[in-house]
Amino acid sequence: MWQSAGKYVPRVDQLVRVAPEIIKMGCFARVETNDGGFEQVNLLFGENPNTAVRRWTQPFNDAGIQTHMLDRGLNGLRMNPVPADVRKLMYRVKKAQGTDIVRTFDGLNDTRNIIPSIRYAKEAGMISQAALSITFSPLHTVEYYTRLAYELIEAGADEICLKDMAGVGRPTDLGQITANIKEKYPDIPVTYHSHAGPGFSIASTLEVCKAGCDYIDVGMEPLSWGTGHHDLITIEAMLKEAGFDVPEINMDAYMKVRALTQEFMDDFLGLYISPKNRLMNSLLIGPGLPGGMMGSLMADLETNLESVNQYLAKNGKPVITQDDLLIKLFDEVAYVWPKIGYPPLVAPFSQYVKNLALMNVTQMLKGKDRWSMIADDIWDMILGKSGRLPGPVDPEIQALAKEQGREFYTGDPQEGYPDALDKYRGLMKEKGWELGQDDEELFEYAMHPAQYEAYKSGKAKADFEEDIAKRKAKETASAAASSPAVPAPAPMAITPQTLQVEVNGEQFRVSIVRDGCSAPASTSAPVSASSAPQSPPQAPPAAASAAGLEDLPSPLEGKFFLTKDSGEAPLKPGDSFKKGDRLGYVEAMKTYNAILAHRDGVVAEIVAGNGDTVYEDDVLMKIR
C-alpha cells in the first residue's frame, strides 16, 4: 500500500507495531513483506534493510501466514540489471530472512529473464510465483498472455500472478486468461494483483474469481483506492455475496490497523503522499501508468513544475499548473510508448517511459528538442540490453541511436552483466565491513552499492532527516500563512529561518523557529516579488571566466554521482576528456542521467560532492 501511495514505507519500528494487528484481522493468507522499493527506502532512512526484513517477516512466520516478496527478475531488487551470482544469492538470503514466496516479473515479459529466477528460487527452497505484467496494447492480447503463462509453468513456476500493475487490464480479457490457465493447469494457484486508479479492478476481480482465481491482492483504508489497491472490505463483501468462500474480517483489529496507518502518515509519511493519489481517475486508462509509480510521480511533477515555471517566468512566459503538466505528460507517454516498442508499463520500464516523456515535456517547454535527454538506463532498454521489446523501435529512435554510436543488442541480457560478488567481497574487506549473517550484508552492498555506501557513512540518514525538516517547516509555514490568527506548531528540530510564502498572489516573509529558539519577530508585511529569494538557490548558467574556466551546470534536480557503480573510475581534477565522454551522473526519478562533455577539455575543479543533492543549473564542476 505504501509504495503505491507515496515515496516511502514505514520504519521498521512502525512495521513491527502493526504486524500483530494485521495477524489479528484473521483474513489474510499472505502478506507482502518486501521488494526493491522497501529495501532502498530502508537504506535512505539510514536503517539496515536486512534487520528490517527479518523483524517484519518474523511475526507472520510465527502465525503461519505466508510472506512474499516482489522480484524484478534480471533487475533483482533494483532498477537496472544484476549479475547472476548476486541474483542467486538474493533467494538464499531472503529465504533465510523468512520470506516464503517470490513473485518474479520481467518488465518486458521476456521469459529469458524470468526462467532463471524460477530455478534460483526453487533451489533456495522458496515458492516461485511467476508474474504476467499486464498492459493494454495492440500487442498484448489474451493469446499473448496465455502463451506466456504456459511457458512459465512449463519452466517450473509453482504459481502464476496476473500483475495488472496499472489496473488497465480489461475485465473480460483477464477472466479469459485465468480460465485458459485453469483449464490446462487446474492445480496451479493464480493470484490477481491490481491497482484501483482507472476503475476496472472491481469488475476484473469478479471476472477472475469466476474463472478460478485463488488469491486477490487488496489494500485498506486510508491507503486503498486511487493509486493504491481496491479495498479489502469491498472485495470481501462482493465475493461473499457472489457465493465465494472468503474469510471474515476481525473489525476491531481492522480499525486498529487503520488507526496505526493514519498515525504513520501523520508522523512523516504523509509528507510524501499527494492528496490526489487518493482519487480514482479514468485519465489513467490512456497512459496506463502503474499505481505503484503514481505515488512518486506526483512528487516528481512538483519538482519539475518548479523548474519549468522558473524558466517560463524568467523568459516572460505564462507559468503552468500541475494539472497542465500532468496532461502534457500523459499525452507524451501515449506518443513515446509505441515509438520505443510498447514495453509493459511496470518497473523499471514504466519509470523509463514516464521519465523519457517527462524529460521530453520539460525540455520542450524550455525551448529544447524532444529526445534531447535520454538516460543510459533508458537507452539500454531501447537497445535490447534489458531484454526483447514486444514491438519494433521507431526509425526516428533508431536513427538517433546510430547518430550517437549506439548499437542494438539481441543476445541473452544476462550475458552483459558478469558475476560481481568476489569484487564486492574484496571491497568490503578493504573497508572492514562484515559480510553479515547468511552473507546478507554482502548481498545488500552488491545489490544497492551507492545507497549502501550512503547508509554506512551516515549520509543517507542525515539527508533524509534534513528533507523531513524542510518539508515540515514548509507545511508549518503554509498553515501559518493561511491561518495567521492560529499559532502553528513548531517544525521538527531545525535552526531558526525565514521563509517566503505566497498568499493570494502576495509575498509574505514568515520566521519559523522551534521551541526554545529565539529569532527576530515574524512579519506579515508583503514583500515585492523582486526581493523574494530564489528557492532553491541556483548557480548561474555556464559561463567562461577570465581564467578560461567554464562552469558545467546540472541539467536537472537530483543527486550528483561521479560514477554509478564500482566498475567505473571517477574523474578527478587534472583529468582530460573528449567530447561525448561521461563526466558524471545526476540520479533523478530512479534513473542515472549521464552528464556528457560538450567539447574536449580538462577537469579543473569538482564542485559538487559525490551524492550531493543538486538543483538545475547548480555547478557540478569547472572545466577548461
Secondary structure, DSSP 8 states (H G I E B T S, - for coil): -HHHHSS----HHHHHHHHHHHHHH---SEEEEE-HHHHHHHHHHT--HHHHHHHHHHHHHHHT-EEEEEE-GGGTTSSS---HHHHHHHHHHHHHTT--EEEE--TT--HHHHHHHHHHHHHTT-EEEEEEE---SSS--HHHHHHHHHHHHHTT-SEEEEEETTS-S-HHHHHHHHHHHHHH-TTS-EEEEE--TTS-HHHHHHHHHHTT--EE--B-TTS-STTS--BHHHHHHHHHHTT-------HHHHHHHHHHHHHHHHHTGGGG--GGGGS--GGGGTT---HHHHHHHHHHHHHHHHHHHHHHHHTT-----HHHHHHHHHHHHHHHHHHBT---S-TTHHHHHHHHHHHHHHHHHTT--TTS---HHHHHHHHTSSS--SS-B-HHHHHHHHHTT-----S-GGGGS---HHHHHHHHHHHT----GGGHHHHHHHHSHHHHHHHHHTHHHHHHHHHHHHHHHHHHHHHHHH-TTS-----SS---EEEEEEETTEEEEEEE--TT---------EE-GGGS--SS-------B-TTS-EEEE-SSSEEEES-SSTTS----TT-EE-TT-EEEEEEETTEEEEEE-SS-EEEEEE-S-TT-EE-TT-EEEEE-
